[in-house]
């Protein structure tokens, strides 16, 4: 895997993780 692909993949995983955490916390508020 190319370095740029690895960076993009890590960024994608981080975005998914943060979106998931935000989604959970927002559903807990409701």
Secondary structure in CASP SS format (residue, H / E / C, confidence):
PFRMAT SS
TARGET T0000
AUTHOR 0000-0000-0000
METHOD secondary structure of the structure
MODEL  1
X C 1.00
X C 1.00
X H 1.00
X H 1.00
X H 1.00
X H 1.00
X H 1.00
X H 1.00
X H 1.00
X H 1.00
X H 1.00
X H 1.00
X H 1.00
X H 1.00
X H 1.00
X H 1.00
X H 1.00
X H 1.00
X H 1.00
X H 1.00
X H 1.00
X H 1.00
X H 1.00
X H 1.00
X H 1.00
X H 1.00
X H 1.00
X H 1.00
X H 1.00
X C 1.00
END
